[in-house]
Amino acid sequence: MIETILFCLPNAYKGTIYRIGSPPELIAERIASGIIDDGSGGITWGLPAESEYNPPGKPWVEYRDQPGRALEAMSWCVEKQKSWTAEDPYNNARSVRLQVEGKPADFHHMEPVLVRKSDLKIDKSSDFTYPRNHEANTIWRDSDYIVVAVIKIHFRPFTIKIDSHETKVIKKLSHSLGTELLSYQLQQDSLRAMESLTKDRLNACNLLADSLRNSITKSGIVFNLVKQEIGYLRDQWEQILLEEQKEENGKVGAIRDLNELLLSLGQGHEDLKKDLMDAQKKFLELSLPPQKGENWVLMRIEKRWKDLLYECPQDNTTQKRIWQTIDKLKKSLYFGQNSESVLKYNKIPEELKLGWIELLYQNNDRFDALVLEKLIKILDDPTLTIPSRERSKKALTQLKILAETMSQLEQKTNFLLHQVLNGNKDDPAAEFLSNTSINKALQPQD
């Protein structure tokens, strides 16, 4: 987990994972920490620094918010189930060192790792003791999740911001880690289905399960990170064109107009309106290739408008404005490859510009190493005037290395799969593994 983050975020240099123990004690224990070497790219592991969270850890009653005690970011992550970003250590309200010693800590981001209660079979009838805050009020009762770990990533000074690109990457990876932590339960289910296996075949299946989980999880992470990085570059390119032509962002303007139209419809059907408003807000946070973006608008926004207008009919003039604004939103998605806009921008060579646009705006549903190599080559060209050119080149280069590692894992898993499936064809393990082939499992998901 830490290795992936440090390889993919060049401005991050250290990562730590804290295990959060069973409630109500919630012992926070520092279990893994790594620092990347800028020169070699290697990672040094261990827990060299002194910390109250080193084994055996720190119980909830000692780090939760309490009068007369310094506020801790760990308490916020565990109780609120929300992240904490120290973008300015000199004004960090939850820096224990700043409050106690008057000295700032470092720049960092902390992200809770959440697991659904339903996945752990926790419901109202479960024998589950909820933790309490200092006022004796229970926490997590109204949440769908429990906190099982907290990730802390340290950044170089002034390179991390609240809700920045980096925090979104860490949040996405924390979701993947939460999913992996359920593997023990899945393994137990598999073992019950394979009771007839001999000891050596059972060991082979366990090896296969480990390799399969690593391949599936990390292949999906690499592909998603590549898509997110390309989306980030696409946003920068479109912002450059907008600034050059002194135009408003068409996507932002169209969503703003839709929100205003929604508010003008008067009272009633508030649930439908809120759902639509949330979908439109969510779309502003996404950076999708034009065709996928248009499909998203069609399924998530246009369909909701149709449902709302069915329940809350409007005059022809209002309906016409709504559909025209949605069409405007769809067209705005093609702004960065619009021939008229592109021709006006002449600060980079024409051949480079055309190759750049082709790579940024193509739809890739599968990981394509050739596309990645071409993109890295273009980013290596100093005539490409993109603010994050060097950072993105380094990030995509590291992702390419990870992708090659995934390929080796896939080969190993395919070998083990072949060995198991060529055993007893009638036993349940062979049938189970046949239905979960590696080629199917490694398909990356959006």
Secondary structure, DSSP 8 states (H G I E B T S, - for coil): -HHHHHHH-TTEEEEEEEEE-STTT--EEEEEEEEE-TTT--EEES--S--TTSTT-B-HHHHS--TTS---HHHHHHHH---EEES-GGG-TT-HHHHHHS----EEEEEEEEEETGGGT--TTS-----B-TTS-BSSTTSSEEEEEEEEEEE-TT---TT-HHHHHHHHHHHHHHHHTTHHHHHHHHHHHTTTS-HHHHHHHHHHHHHHHHHHHHHHHHHHHHHHHHHHHHHHHHHHHHHHHT---HHHHHHHHHHHHHHTT-SS-HHHHHHHHHHHHHHHT----HHHHHHHIIIIIIHHHHHHHHHS---HHHHHHHHHHHHHHHHHTTGGG-HHHHHH--SS-HHHHHHHHHHHT---SS--HHHHHHHHHHHT-TT---TTHHHHHHHHHHHHHHHHHHHHHHHHHHHHHHHHHTS-TTSHHHHHHHTT-HHHHT----
